[in-house]
């Protein structure tokens, strides 16, 4: 099981980024959360088998409807979060 914290920079708020991310997650065996941060970035916590996580991130960054809004992606592997269930948008 791999868990990552990913920060997306660019025009990622107000363009449906969180909803696109949640919709895309339905096609993968992943758990997670996505939320807007006060500094204008979006934080994604994503957990699943390594291949699923990497494929999901590649699809989001390269092929999704919001990919062209992303100017930078920072990611770090973090300890698994036992409370993750499904995939949710955090207000």
N, C-alpha and C positions, 0 to 999 in steps of 0.2 A: 504494500500500500504506500503510495506516494502522496504527500500533501504539500501544496505550494501556496505561497502568498504572492500575488501578482499585482503590480501597480501599472495602470495604463495612463499615459499622458497624451495630450492632444485635445481635440474637440470631442471629448468623450462624455460630456454631460449635456443633457437636453437634446440628444439625437436618437434616443431609444437604445442606447448601449446596454443598459442593464436588462431590458426586456429581450433584446436580441441574444444576449449571453444566456439567459435562462431558457429561451426557446431552443437554442443550439444544444444546450446540455441534455435535452430530452433524447437526443440521438446517441448519447454516450453513457457508459456505465460509470458516472461520476456523481459525487456529492459536492455541495458547496454553497457559498453565499457570494453575492455581489452587491456593492454599495458605493454611493457617491461619497467622496471625502471633501471636507471643507476647502481644500486647496485646489479644487477643480479636477482632481484625478479620480479614477475609479479603482477600487480595491476588489480583487477576486480572490477568494479562498477556494481552492479546488482540490479534491481528494479522490483517488481511485487507483487502479492498477497503472503502473508507469506508462505503458503504451497508450492507454485511454486518455490519461491526462495530457500527454504530449500531443496526441492527435487532435484533441479538443482545442488546445491552445493554438496549434498550427492553423486549424480551421478558422478559429476566431480572428487571429491576427492576419491571416493571408487571404481568406476566401469569404468571410462573412460580409453582410451588408454594411457593417460599421468599420470594416478593416481600414478604409481610407481615412478615417478620422484619427487613427492611432499614429502618434509621432514617436513614442518611445514606450518600451516595455521593460520593467524591472521585475525580476522574479527571484524568489529565494525558497529553498526547501525548508519546511517547518515541521515540527512534531505533529503527528496526527491529532485531530480534534475529535474526541469520542462522541461529542454531542451533535455532530453533523447528521442531518437527516434530510434526504431529498436535495433539492436545489432551490434556494430562496433569494428573493430580493430583500435586502435589509434597508429599511427607511432611514 
